[in-house]
Amino acid sequence: MTKVFIYPVNSLILADLVERFGHKPLTIMNQVREKVTNISLDSPPINITPEDPKIGLRYAAVEVPPGVRGRMALMGPLIEETEAAIIVENPPANFGCVGCNRTNELMKYLVRSKGVPILEVRYPESDEEARDFVNKIAAFLKSLPTENTGKDTKVEEKEPAEREGEK
């Protein structure tokens, strides 16, 4: 089972696809659940532990807005666990969390710099593009090892469906 970071970080669609192919999606929902169910917090999710700001500072400098550090306190540990990633470019606002664009750019940069297998796809805008979108993700997830071998692979995108029919 490969730990797959997904972007947008709270996309239920991507999380479901990753789980269906036998991998573990690394999502913000899991991080928030841990915070909310943690006994050390008096009034979740409003309160934070004294360790949370320190965790955020590992990923963003003190001059960075506190919202970025707060988000990175949740997302940074997931990025450290990442063994593969799916990044959807240009998603609409209602497809997962857009939150803070600076945080999003930092997350994508950190994931890309890890050297793990990454599939970057554009958000589909038609039924045909949606089929290609799901097929590319399925092919990527099938190519990932079921056990972590420590081996990095790069997945190449195949021809879109409309070009395949022209051949």
GIDA-V477360 format. One record per residue. N is the residue number from 1. RES is the residue in one small letter. PHI is phi in radians with two decimals (999 if undefined). PSI is psi in whole degrees, -180 to 180 (none if undefined). OMEGA is omega in degrees with one decimal (999 if undefined). Layout:
((N;RES;PHI;PSI;OMEGA) (N;RES;PHI;PSI;OMEGA))
//
This chain:
((1;m;999;122;179.6) (2;t;-1.65;140;176.9) (3;k;-1.52;114;-172.8) (4;v;-1.92;117;175.0) (5;f;-1.36;134;179.0) (6;i;-2.06;143;174.6) (7;y;-2.33;125;6.7) (8;p;-1.13;144;-167.4) (9;v;-1.22;-16;177.7) (10;n;-2.11;32;178.9) (11;s;-1.36;112;177.4) (12;l;-1.18;-32;179.5) (13;i;-1.10;-50;-179.7) (14;l;-1.17;-41;178.9) (15;a;-1.04;-43;179.7) (16;d;-1.13;-44;178.7) (17;l;-1.07;-43;-179.7) (18;v;-1.08;-45;179.3) (19;e;-1.13;-39;-179.4) (20;r;-1.07;-28;179.6) (21;f;-1.69;15;171.6) (22;g;1.43;21;179.1) (23;h;-2.01;170;-178.7) (24;k;-1.79;117;176.7) (25;p;-1.36;133;175.5) (26;l;-1.67;105;-172.7) (27;t;-2.24;161;178.2) (28;i;-1.18;-28;-178.6) (29;m;-1.04;-40;178.7) (30;n;-1.15;-40;179.4) (31;q;-1.14;-43;-180.0) (32;v;-1.15;-40;178.2) (33;r;-1.02;-43;177.7) (34;e;-1.08;-40;179.3) (35;k;-1.16;-43;-175.3) (36;v;-1.25;-34;-177.7) (37;t;-1.62;-1;-179.9) (38;n;-1.28;127;-176.9) (39;i;-1.17;-23;-176.7) (40;s;-1.24;-11;178.0) (41;l;-1.67;132;-179.3) (42;d;-1.36;-44;-176.4) (43;s;-2.29;69;-178.0) (44;p;-1.13;151;-3.7) (45;p;-1.65;18;-177.1) (46;i;-1.25;-46;-177.2) (47;n;-1.33;157;173.3) (48;i;-2.24;160;176.7) (49;t;-1.51;162;177.6) (50;p;-1.08;-21;-179.4) (51;e;-1.39;-25;-175.2) (52;d;-1.00;-48;178.6) (53;p;-1.08;-33;179.0) (54;k;-1.17;-40;178.3) (55;i;-1.10;-45;179.0) (56;g;-1.06;-34;-179.9) (57;l;-1.23;-17;175.7) (58;r;-1.20;-24;-174.3) (59;y;-1.93;-22;-177.1) (60;a;-2.48;139;-177.7) (61;a;-1.16;165;-177.8) (62;v;-1.13;-26;-179.9) (63;e;-1.30;-15;-178.9) (64;v;-1.26;145;179.1) (65;p;-0.93;144;-176.3) (66;p;-1.06;-27;178.0) (67;g;-1.11;-37;178.1) (68;v;-1.16;-47;179.9) (69;r;-1.10;-39;179.1) (70;g;-1.11;-45;177.9) (71;r;-1.13;-40;-179.4) (72;m;-1.23;-25;174.6) (73;a;-1.10;-31;176.6) (74;l;-1.49;-44;-171.8) (75;m;-1.51;-30;-178.4) (76;g;-0.96;-49;178.4) (77;p;-1.05;-32;176.6) (78;l;-1.18;-41;179.7) (79;i;-1.10;-37;177.8) (80;e;-1.11;-32;179.9) (81;e;-1.41;-16;-171.1) (82;t;-0.99;130;175.1) (83;e;-1.99;-14;176.6) (84;a;-2.85;166;-178.1) (85;a;-2.61;149;171.1) (86;i;-2.13;122;-179.8) (87;i;-2.08;122;176.9) (88;v;-1.71;119;179.9) (89;e;-1.53;145;177.9) (90;n;0.99;44;177.8) (91;p;-1.28;148;174.8) (92;p;-1.19;164;-175.9) (93;a;-1.03;-29;-177.5) (94;n;-1.58;8;176.3) (95;f;-1.82;84;-178.2) (96;g;1.42;-173;-173.4) (97;c;-1.59;128;172.2) (98;v;-1.67;-27;172.5) (99;g;0.74;-117;-177.2) (100;c;-1.91;121;-176.3) (101;n;-1.09;-34;177.9) (102;r;-1.10;-41;177.5) (103;t;-1.13;-43;-179.7) (104;n;-1.05;-45;179.4) (105;e;-1.13;-40;177.8) (106;l;-1.11;-44;179.0) (107;m;-1.05;-48;-179.1) (108;k;-1.10;-39;178.0) (109;y;-1.08;-47;-178.7) (110;l;-1.10;-39;178.9) (111;v;-1.16;-47;-179.1) (112;r;-1.09;-35;-177.4) (113;s;-1.32;-11;179.1) (114;k;-1.29;-22;-179.5) (115;g;1.36;23;177.7) (116;v;-1.56;162;176.1) (117;p;-1.08;132;-178.0) (118;i;-2.30;134;170.7) (119;l;-1.92;120;176.5) (120;e;-1.95;121;-178.6) (121;v;-2.26;152;176.3) (122;r;-1.50;146;177.7) (123;y;-1.11;132;-176.9) (124;p;-1.26;146;179.2) (125;e;-2.11;4;176.6) (126;s;-2.56;170;178.9) (127;d;-1.09;-41;-179.3) (128;e;-1.15;-43;177.0) (129;e;-1.13;-33;178.5) (130;a;-1.14;-41;176.6) (131;r;-1.09;-45;178.2) (132;d;-1.08;-41;179.1) (133;f;-0.99;-52;-179.0) (134;v;-1.18;-40;179.3) (135;n;-1.12;-41;177.9) (136;k;-1.12;-43;179.3) (137;i;-1.13;-43;179.2) (138;a;-1.07;-45;179.8) (139;a;-1.11;-41;178.3) (140;f;-1.09;-47;-178.2) (141;l;-1.15;-35;177.0) (142;k;-1.17;-30;-178.6) (143;s;-1.35;-15;-178.6) (144;l;-1.35;145;178.5) (145;p;-1.19;146;177.3) (146;t;-1.34;-22;173.1) (147;e;-2.13;145;-179.0) (148;n;-1.21;115;180.0) (149;t;-1.75;-8;-178.0) (150;g;1.36;9;-176.8) (151;k;-1.72;128;178.8) (152;d;-1.56;137;176.4) (153;t;-2.30;155;177.6) (154;k;-2.07;128;-178.8) (155;v;-1.66;131;177.4) (156;e;-1.65;141;178.5) (157;e;-1.32;141;177.3) (158;k;-1.54;171;177.0) (159;e;-1.07;138;174.8) (160;p;-1.06;157;-176.0) (161;a;-0.99;-37;-176.3) (162;e;-1.19;-30;177.7) (163;r;-1.40;-31;178.5) (164;e;-1.08;-37;-178.8) (165;g;-1.23;-23;-178.5) (166;e;-1.34;-19;-175.3) (167;k;-1.32;none;999))
//
